[in-house]
């Protein structure tokens, strides 16, 4: 086994719209924003991840930033390949004369098309993978949340990522019912940006909208432990000069209401087509929330109110999908039927 490991390197990848997480030997070796900065003259990589994020909205004509994944799938093939190559380089901390073959398990949205699926596979192969397996995000999220996905009892998982929200009922190693909507973290950021323009005549960038969501984001207007008001900086749309205002969580909850309604609709649609025996299981076990969007204040209470079911935010929800992908990789003999070539 030790000799074999010299020639094979296994990595699990959560190639997300907002962030890419890579695990090797059950350790997180890369956790970076899914963004790349490219020199327009040479087409070479200037920066990826956090360094590229710092350049977003501040670049000149010679350097531009790209978020190559949109709504959970690859929108720009070549930047994705370049970004993935750079992230994989970050995982290689040991210098060896032998370049090991890479075996990857990558998670994908459950609503992905065959063309989009092929794009993920080809990007990984172009980045150096010799063997690529794919696993659906809600399945990976369930495994990473500690749910026994091979058991006969049904469990509902909601994975709210950057590009998509995935709702799935899982039992006996398969997805019994599912619903995927392109409403997630990115849409929430856009909602906040538009709200600031409409209500405060303040133009802000997406990174600032993200910080607003993190600091005062909420799904309901009445929280038991509300966050402190947050100061926002941007450009005044009336006078064209820099300005700052204070914003509270209730305003953000109002801004996000329509998008959260869409996620609630997806949950109800998945429940409506769930077989009755599995519905009985879900009544007992409740609903599990994973993904970065599950950290939105009050979201669990809001889903509980509409479904009348217990709602649990899983441990370390941001990395649930990546964790599940790594577990599937390490236990392919057990989870082989859940992955696909």
Beta strands, then each sheet from edge to edge (+ up, - down):
strand 1: 8-15
strand 2: 19-24
strand 3: 27-33
strand 4: 36-39
strand 5: 45-48
strand 6: 63-66
strand 7: 69-70
strand 8: 73-74
strand 9: 101-108
strand 10: 129-136
strand 11: 155-160
strand 12: 165-171
strand 13: 174-181
strand 14: 202-203
strand 15: 230-236
strand 16: 242-247
strand 17: 287-290
strand 18: 311-313
strand 19: 339-340
sheet 1: 3+ 2- 1+ 9+ 10+ 19-
sheet 2: 5+ 4- 6+
sheet 3: 7+ 8-
sheet 4: 13+ 12- 11+ 17+ 18+
sheet 5: 14+ 15- 16+
end
